[in-house]
Amino acid sequence: MSDDAHAKVDEMLDEIQVKHFEMAGMIGEYRTMLLKLQNEHDDQSVSLAQGLPGARYHVASKYVDEQWKVLSAQLKSLYGGS
């Protein structure tokens, strides 16, 4: 694999890893939000807990999935294969 192609694959892996760290942080934030809801909750907080964190996580998860597809295509273009 050329140095440029290797660098591109390595960069993509870095991006995927960073996104996973961000997703782990989202889970931590969601846990904190749920703990706060146990003690005190209003309609706005409940609505936020029900929708926003899951939506953010879904978008990040979709990004990771798409990056894996791009990475796979990059490797196929370099090495061939099905």
Secondary structure, DSSP 8 states (H G I E B T S, - for coil): --HHHHHHHHHHHHHHHHHHHHHHHHHHHHHHHHHHHHH---HHHHHHHHHHHHHHHHHHHHHHHHHHHHHHHHHHHHH---
